Every structure is written in C-alpha cells, then in structure tokens.
C-alpha cells in the first residue's frame, strides 16, 4: 500500500476520553456502566451532527470522517462505516504526556476488531525536550507504524509541540508569540525526527500556523524523502474560537499537501454544553453541531477555491 492518502478529509474529532468525562460530566476515575452510557449518549449526539451535515449536502460522505474512541464510542464506529464515512480511532492512552498504548500489547487486536480507516495517535513531542522521553516515545511509535504498514493500514499522527521553559522564556512567556515565532520550526523538526527514525506517517494532524509560508514548510517536510509524495496534512482546532480556526484554515487550505481538517471542541463544545444544561434539546444541539461543521468545511473550500481561481 502506497504511503499517504488521496482525497479530502473533513474529520469531526470526538475521541476525547479522560478530559471529556471530567469537563462535561465532572467525573474522575473509572465511570460506572450508567455513567459510561451517559457519556456514550453525548458522543452519539456529536455524531448525529455529522450525519445531519452530510445529509444536508455539506460534504460528500467519502470526505467526511469521524474520529471516535472505543471506550465511549458505542455504536458510532459501525454507524460511521455504514454511512460511508471515514473512521479514525485512537491508539494512545488518554490524558498522558507520554505516548503509550491504550491496550498494551493487544493494540493490534483492537485495531483489527474495529477496522478503522485510520489509526490515530496523539503525541506531545518537542525536539528540544527530554531526550529520554523522546526516545521512549519514538521506540513505541516505530513499533506501531511498522505494525500498521505491515497490515496495510493508515497512520494518522496528531503532533503537539508543547513549549519548553527556555523556549517560553525566549518569547517573554507569551504563548501567542511561541505559536507564531517558534512552534512552526519546532514542528518541522519534530516531523523530521520521526522521519529519520523511519516512522512513516500517512496523515499528519497538526496545529494551525498563522502564516501560509509555515504551512508550506510543514507540507514540504511531510513529503520530503523517497516514497512520501502522497503524505498529507490536516489541521486540528485545539479548541480555539472560530476566528482563529478560520485563519488557520485559510492559510493552509490552498497549500499543496493539505487536504482538510480534524476539528473537535471548536465544532461541538458549545452545543454539547447547552444540551447538557438543558438549554438546547437533542435535535437542536445536533443541528448546531452539524451547522458548525458545515461552516468550517465551507471556510476551507472557499479558501482553496479562491487561490485556484486567482
């Protein structure tokens, strides 16, 4: 199977687990069966928004995606596949700063059971960070990448580059300046580190950048080296407000090598909150989620089309 992906990808991400149950339900630790059912119901509501958007014609089903977890996903993985959506599922343990497998040595069995189109990891990695931590993560990720490609499966890699203390100090403690001035090159170096470790990724899910030139730099790095011509990037939302996400999308959409997004809380956060506090009924909440998703699809497509037409 060739490395990379051919096509657009507009993924609605709701694979949050520990943070989801804590923030939205106030639950710590292992939830009871009843609590698990409640959380699964909320996840299904998010999926209902995706269904509404697709049925309204906002996106082709083959370009729509659901990123959902096994723990709280309930019937969503099967329903997503049944509707022709792309299915992505996480492999990592939730809520950890260091990547490790959710199901230990049985990770492959769980992937084969659900048969997702993409197996996803979230990794926090700073190339100037703790060398031992970086090495441990790299070894685990190499094991996963090799297994996936030996089994003709696609690898979706969500890369977060948290600032090191000395990097924040360089920008006077200003996280916005870190994002704009330092993070893009650190992201490029992180991708290069993984490539040098022979960790082959099909789709890079990366944090937005403020300048198109930085998006171009990251896409070039993702495709650098033999056999990586088809590797692509999608943008994550990081829970940011609409204006910020819109800006990231408009910078990246026209860049060759970017094919869409994988956005979560920015799409469903407010609607879910309103549903849980009773200010929106289920149908209205699902519609709001679907409308928000559709709007981001339009922002991406319009930015892409504007450059193509110029």
KESEPA-980571 format. One record per residue (C-alpha): residue number from 0; chain; x, y, z. Coordinates in nm, 3 decimals, always signed. Each point is the difference from the previous one (the first is absolute). Layout:
BEGIN
     k   c        c1        c2        c3
   NUM   A         X         Y         Z
...
***
This chain:
BEGIN
     k   c        c1        c2        c3
     0   A    +0.000    +0.000    +0.000
     1   A    +0.138    +0.339    -0.102
     2   A    +0.081    +0.240    +0.280
     3   A    -0.238    +0.293    +0.042
     4   A    -0.360    +0.071    -0.088
     5   A    -0.178    +0.110    -0.316
     6   A    -0.309    +0.211    +0.063
     7   A    -0.148    +0.265    +0.226
     8   A    -0.051    -0.066    +0.373
     9   A    -0.237    +0.203    +0.215
    10   A    +0.010    -0.181    +0.333
    11   A    -0.223    +0.073    +0.298
    12   A    +0.217    -0.091    +0.299
    13   A    -0.162    -0.124    +0.321
    14   A    +0.239    -0.266    +0.123
    15   A    +0.065    +0.191    +0.326
    16   A    -0.031    -0.230    +0.300
    17   A    +0.140    +0.108    +0.337
    18   A    -0.042    +0.369    -0.075
    19   A    -0.348    -0.061    -0.142
    20   A    -0.139    -0.175    +0.305
    21   A    +0.163    +0.249    +0.236
    22   A    -0.094    +0.322    -0.178
    23   A    -0.349    -0.087    -0.117
    24   A    -0.113    -0.239    +0.273
    25   A    +0.221    +0.088    +0.299
    26   A    +0.118    -0.359    +0.030
    27   A    +0.341    -0.116    +0.121
    28   A    +0.130    -0.355    -0.025
    29   A    -0.177    -0.294    -0.156
    30   A    -0.365    +0.080    -0.081
    31   A    -0.278    -0.239    +0.100
    32   A    -0.199    -0.183    -0.271
    33   A    -0.279    +0.257    +0.037
    34   A    +0.245    +0.290    -0.029
    35   A    +0.164    -0.165    -0.300
    36   A    -0.340    -0.019    -0.167
    37   A    -0.060    +0.371    +0.065
    38   A    +0.337    +0.093    -0.148
    39   A    -0.061    -0.226    -0.299
    40   A    -0.332    +0.176    -0.055
    41   A    +0.178    +0.335    -0.016
    42   A    +0.251    -0.140    -0.248
    43   A    -0.285    -0.129    -0.215
    44   A    -0.155    +0.347    +0.004
    45   A    +0.321    +0.138    -0.152
    46   A    -0.015    -0.269    -0.267
    47   A    -0.362    +0.093    -0.072
    48   A    +0.124    +0.347    -0.090
    49   A    +0.239    -0.149    -0.255
    50   A    -0.282    -0.207    -0.146
    51   A    -0.220    +0.309    -0.034
    52   A    +0.276    +0.191    -0.179
    53   A    +0.058    -0.283    -0.245
    54   A    -0.371    -0.047    -0.065
    55   A    -0.032    +0.374    -0.067
    56   A    +0.270    -0.029    -0.268
    57   A    +0.271    +0.193    +0.185
    58   A    +0.255    -0.269    -0.078
    59   A    +0.026    -0.322    -0.197
    60   A    -0.021    -0.299    +0.236
    61   A    +0.330    -0.131    -0.137
    62   A    +0.169    +0.328    +0.107
    63   A    -0.165    +0.011    +0.344
    64   A    +0.169    -0.169    +0.291
    65   A    -0.072    -0.092    +0.360
    66   A    +0.286    -0.025    +0.249
    67   A    -0.149    -0.188    +0.293
    68   A    +0.124    -0.226    +0.277
    69   A    -0.081    -0.358    +0.092
    70   A    -0.072    +0.075    +0.368
    71   A    -0.292    +0.237    -0.051
    72   A    -0.067    -0.034    -0.371
    73   A    -0.270    -0.265    +0.039
    74   A    -0.159    -0.059    -0.342
    75   A    +0.160    +0.302    -0.169
    76   A    +0.288    -0.188    -0.170
    77   A    -0.238    -0.244    -0.165
    78   A    -0.249    +0.273    -0.093
    79   A    +0.275    +0.218    -0.148
    80   A    +0.123    -0.281    -0.221
    81   A    -0.356    -0.087    -0.096
    82   A    -0.058    +0.356    -0.125
    83   A    +0.318    +0.001    -0.205
    84   A    +0.187    +0.239    +0.228
    85   A    +0.369    -0.044    +0.068
    86   A    +0.063    -0.142    +0.346
    87   A    +0.301    +0.091    +0.213
    88   A    +0.062    -0.142    +0.348
    89   A    +0.265    +0.077    +0.263
    90   A    +0.272    -0.238    +0.111
    91   A    +0.150    +0.206    +0.284
    92   A    -0.082    +0.004    +0.368
    93   A    -0.209    +0.304    +0.085
    94   A    +0.128    +0.296    +0.199
    95   A    +0.370    -0.089    +0.012
    96   A    +0.292    +0.223    -0.088
    97   A    +0.195    -0.305    -0.121
    98   A    -0.136    -0.212    -0.282
    99   A    -0.081    -0.359    +0.088
   100   A    -0.244    -0.259    -0.131
   101   A    -0.355    +0.006    +0.140
   102   A    -0.025    -0.377    -0.021
   103   A    +0.366    -0.094    +0.045
   104   A    +0.124    -0.288    -0.212
   105   A    -0.357    -0.066    -0.115
   106   A    -0.018    +0.323    -0.201
   107   A    -0.007    -0.191    -0.327
   108   A    -0.294    -0.214    +0.104
   109   A    -0.206    +0.309    +0.080
   110   A    +0.088    +0.162    -0.332
   111   A    -0.100    -0.310    -0.192
   112   A    -0.324    -0.035    +0.197
   113   A    -0.127    +0.347    -0.105
   114   A    +0.182    +0.019    -0.336
   115   A    +0.036    +0.381    -0.014
   116   A    +0.119    +0.179    -0.311
   117   A    +0.258    +0.179    +0.216
   118   A    +0.166    -0.089    +0.327
   119   A    +0.077    +0.322    +0.185
   120   A    +0.250    +0.099    +0.265
   121   A    +0.033    +0.324    +0.194
   122   A    +0.363    +0.071    +0.083
   123   A    +0.152    +0.288    +0.194
   124   A    +0.355    +0.036    -0.127
   125   A    +0.242    +0.290    +0.007
   126   A    +0.328    -0.067    -0.184
   127   A    +0.182    +0.197    +0.270
   128   A    -0.181    -0.182    +0.280
   129   A    +0.111    -0.281    +0.231
   130   A    +0.212    -0.232    -0.219
   131   A    -0.091    -0.313    +0.196
   132   A    -0.372    +0.075    -0.021
   133   A    +0.029    +0.069    -0.371
   134   A    +0.190    -0.325    -0.054
   135   A    -0.258    -0.210    +0.188
   136   A    -0.282    +0.150    -0.202
   137   A    +0.189    -0.044    -0.325
   138   A    +0.057    -0.370    +0.066
   139   A    -0.370    -0.063    +0.070
   140   A    -0.107    +0.200    -0.302
   141   A    +0.239    -0.192    -0.224
   142   A    -0.156    -0.323    +0.120
   143   A    -0.347    +0.128    -0.079
   144   A    +0.090    +0.146    -0.339
   145   A    +0.168    -0.322    -0.108
   146   A    -0.297    -0.211    +0.111
   147   A    -0.248    +0.224    -0.180
   148   A    +0.181    -0.005    -0.330
   149   A    +0.074    -0.371    +0.021
   150   A    -0.380    -0.042    +0.027
   151   A    -0.081    +0.250    -0.280
   152   A    -0.149    +0.254    +0.241
   153   A    +0.017    +0.379    +0.003
   154   A    +0.171    +0.201    +0.275
   155   A    -0.146    +0.334    +0.117
   156   A    +0.249    +0.183    +0.221
   157   A    -0.115    +0.293    +0.216
   158   A    +0.308    +0.202    +0.090
   159   A    +0.000    +0.251    +0.286
   160   A    +0.317    +0.192    +0.078
   161   A    -0.026    +0.141    +0.355
   162   A    +0.243    +0.275    +0.086
   163   A    +0.307    -0.072    +0.210
   164   A    +0.061    +0.253    +0.284
   165   A    +0.301    +0.156    -0.171
   166   A    -0.196    +0.037    -0.325
   167   A    -0.277    +0.186    +0.179
   168   A    +0.264    +0.217    +0.164
   169   A    +0.130    +0.095    -0.346
   170   A    -0.340    +0.154    -0.080
   171   A    -0.054    +0.163    +0.336
   172   A    -0.246    -0.265    +0.115
   173   A    -0.242    +0.093    -0.279
   174   A    -0.164    -0.318    -0.132
   175   A    -0.133    +0.181    -0.309
   176   A    +0.353    +0.104    -0.090
   177   A    +0.117    -0.357    +0.057
   178   A    -0.268    -0.125    -0.239
   179   A    +0.092    +0.255    -0.266
   180   A    +0.378    +0.027    +0.033
   181   A    +0.131    -0.333    +0.129
   182   A    -0.256    -0.276    -0.037
   183   A    -0.005    -0.030    -0.383
   184   A    +0.370    -0.085    -0.025
   185   A    -0.022    -0.228    +0.304
   186   A    -0.285    -0.184    -0.170
   187   A    +0.207    -0.040    -0.315
   188   A    +0.291    -0.136    +0.202
   189   A    -0.230    -0.239    +0.186
   190   A    -0.135    -0.141    -0.327
   191   A    +0.358    -0.033    -0.126
   192   A    +0.102    -0.183    +0.320
   193   A    -0.273    -0.258    -0.050
   194   A    +0.086    -0.040    -0.367
   195   A    +0.366    -0.052    +0.088
   196   A    -0.113    -0.272    +0.243
   197   A    -0.181    -0.171    -0.293
   198   A    -0.343    +0.069    +0.151
   199   A    -0.215    +0.026    -0.310
   200   A    -0.320    +0.202    +0.029
   201   A    -0.283    +0.021    -0.253
   202   A    -0.182    +0.305    +0.139
   203   A    +0.152    +0.261    +0.231
   204   A    -0.260    +0.169    +0.223
   205   A    +0.170    +0.322    +0.100
   206   A    -0.060    +0.324    +0.185
   207   A    -0.093    +0.301    -0.210
   208   A    +0.256    +0.262    -0.099
   209   A    -0.054    +0.370    -0.058
   210   A    +0.199    +0.032    -0.323
   211   A    -0.053    -0.185    -0.328
   212   A    +0.375    -0.028    -0.042
   213   A    +0.013    -0.208    +0.320
   214   A    -0.276    -0.230    -0.129
   215   A    +0.200    -0.042    -0.320
   216   A    +0.314    -0.081    +0.199
   217   A    -0.181    -0.268    +0.201
   218   A    -0.158    -0.158    -0.307
   219   A    +0.339    -0.014    -0.171
   220   A    +0.153    -0.169    +0.303
   221   A    -0.284    -0.251    +0.021
   222   A    +0.068    -0.100    -0.361
   223   A    +0.378    +0.016    +0.007
   224   A    +0.184    -0.324    -0.068
   225   A    -0.058    -0.292    -0.230
   226   A    -0.348    -0.149    -0.004
   227   A    -0.167    +0.285    +0.189
   228   A    -0.146    +0.182    -0.300
   229   A    -0.356    -0.090    +0.103
   230   A    +0.028    +0.091    +0.370
   231   A    -0.250    +0.269    +0.100
   232   A    -0.084    +0.233    +0.288
   233   A    -0.324    +0.100    +0.173
   234   A    -0.050    +0.277    +0.254
   235   A    -0.124    -0.046    +0.354
   236   A    -0.209    +0.262    +0.179
   237   A    +0.155    -0.002    +0.349
   238   A    -0.331    +0.122    +0.145
   239   A    +0.066    +0.349    -0.136
   240   A    -0.272    +0.249    -0.088
   241   A    -0.148    +0.022    -0.349
   242   A    +0.208    +0.298    -0.112
   243   A    +0.327    -0.169    +0.089
   244   A    -0.093    -0.331    -0.160
   245   A    -0.127    +0.182    -0.310
   246   A    +0.337    +0.174    -0.034
   247   A    +0.191    -0.327    +0.031
   248   A    -0.224    -0.163    -0.259
   249   A    +0.034    +0.285    -0.248
   250   A    +0.379    -0.010    +0.027
   251   A    +0.026    -0.376    -0.049
   252   A    -0.283    -0.084    -0.241
   253   A    +0.172    +0.127    -0.317
   254   A    +0.327    -0.180    +0.080
   255   A    +0.079    -0.314    -0.196
   256   A    +0.017    -0.288    +0.246
   257   A    -0.280    +0.126    +0.226
   258   A    -0.328    -0.184    -0.052
   259   A    -0.234    +0.109    +0.281
   260   A    -0.038    +0.008    +0.374
   261   A    -0.063    -0.205    +0.313
   262   A    -0.185    +0.240    +0.232
   263   A    -0.177    -0.085    +0.324
   264   A    -0.099    +0.232    +0.285
   265   A    -0.010    +0.309    -0.223
   266   A    -0.290    -0.169    -0.181
   267   A    -0.194    -0.177    +0.275
   268   A    +0.107    +0.156    +0.333
   269   A    -0.261    +0.274    +0.038
   270   A    -0.286    -0.210    -0.137
   271   A    +0.080    -0.290    +0.230
   272   A    +0.018    +0.231    +0.301
   273   A    -0.342    +0.143    -0.088
   274   A    -0.148    -0.346    -0.042
   275   A    +0.134    -0.121    +0.333
   276   A    -0.127    +0.305    +0.190
   277   A    -0.341    -0.033    -0.163
   278   A    +0.001    +0.319    -0.205
   279   A    -0.001    -0.194    -0.329
   280   A    -0.194    -0.315    -0.079
   281   A    +0.173    -0.288    -0.173
   282   A    -0.119    +0.081    -0.351
   283   A    +0.099    +0.367    +0.027
   284   A    +0.340    -0.088    +0.147
   285   A    +0.071    -0.247    -0.280
   286   A    -0.101    +0.260    -0.258
   287   A    +0.233    +0.258    +0.153
   288   A    +0.287    -0.248    -0.008
   289   A    -0.077    -0.085    -0.361
   290   A    -0.022    +0.368    -0.094
   291   A    +0.333    +0.076    +0.169
   292   A    +0.168    -0.291    -0.178
   293   A    -0.147    +0.107    -0.334
   294   A    +0.120    +0.357    +0.053
   295   A    +0.360    -0.109    +0.052
   296   A    -0.023    -0.217    -0.313
   297   A    -0.115    +0.306    -0.196
   298   A    +0.278    +0.216    +0.143
   299   A    +0.256    -0.257    -0.111
   300   A    -0.153    -0.051    -0.344
   301   A    -0.044    +0.373    -0.063
   302   A    +0.364    +0.072    +0.090
   303   A    +0.113    -0.280    -0.228
   304   A    -0.221    +0.118    -0.286
   305   A    +0.100    +0.365    +0.033
   306   A    +0.366    -0.078    -0.063
   307   A    -0.082    -0.243    -0.282
   308   A    -0.205    +0.269    -0.173
   309   A    +0.263    +0.273    +0.034
***
